[in-house]
Amino acid sequence: MRTIPGIGMQTAVRICALYRSRNFTSAAQMAAFVGLVPKMHESGQQRGRVMLSKKGSAVLRAVLVSACGRVKEIQP
């Protein structure tokens, strides 16, 4: 996992600890648990995905967003 740009030792350890603490059967379940899936927003006139659901671990989500920021600095 550490071969992924932006993922260091601490991030890898946190992701692995979360993965092992739950019985996820797919990556989609883990993404939903962390809150990295789009939240549907529908009204009478509009339908679409507008934002992340933000359910689950805010700390892990912040760590992943930070990793993405580092990747953007390295590979613009």
C-alpha positions in Angstrom: 0.0 0.0 0.0 2.9 2.3 0.6 3.8 2.2 -3.1 0.7 4.4 -3.7 1.8 8.1 -4.0 0.9 10.1 -0.9 0.4 7.0 1.3 3.1 6.8 4.0 3.6 4.5 6.9 1.1 6.2 9.2 -1.7 6.3 6.6 -1.1 2.7 5.6 -1.3 1.6 9.3 -4.5 3.5 9.9 -6.2 2.0 6.7 -5.1 -1.5 7.6 -6.3 -1.1 11.2 -9.7 0.0 10.0 -9.9 -2.8 7.4 -9.0 -5.5 10.0 -11.4 -4.0 12.7 -14.5 -4.6 10.5 -15.7 -7.4 8.3 -15.8 -5.6 5.0 -16.7 -7.9 2.1 -15.7 -5.3 -0.6 -13.9 -2.1 -1.1 -17.2 -0.4 -1.7 -18.3 -1.3 1.8 -15.1 0.2 3.3 -15.5 3.4 1.2 -19.1 3.8 2.4 -18.0 3.3 6.0 -15.3 5.9 5.7 -17.7 8.3 4.0 -16.0 8.5 0.6 -19.1 7.8 -1.4 -21.3 10.4 -3.1 -24.5 11.4 -1.4 -27.5 11.7 -3.6 -29.3 15.0 -3.5 -32.7 15.1 -5.2 -35.3 17.8 -5.3 -38.4 18.4 -7.5 -36.3 19.9 -10.3 -32.7 18.5 -9.8 -31.2 15.1 -9.3 -27.5 14.3 -8.9 -24.6 13.6 -6.7 -23.4 16.7 -5.0 -21.1 15.8 -2.1 -19.5 13.1 0.0 -21.7 11.4 2.6 -19.1 12.2 5.4 -20.3 9.2 7.5 -17.7 7.2 9.4 -14.3 8.1 10.5 -13.6 11.8 10.0 -10.0 11.3 11.1 -9.3 8.7 8.4 -11.1 10.8 5.8 -8.9 13.8 6.7 -5.8 11.6 6.5 -6.8 10.4 3.0 -7.6 14.0 1.9 -4.2 15.1 3.2 -2.5 12.2 1.2 -4.3 13.5 -2.0 -3.0 16.9 -1.3 0.5 15.6 -1.2 0.1 13.8 -4.5 -1.2 17.0 -6.1 2.0 18.8 -5.0 4.2 16.0 -6.4 2.3 15.3 -9.6 0.3 18.5 -10.6 
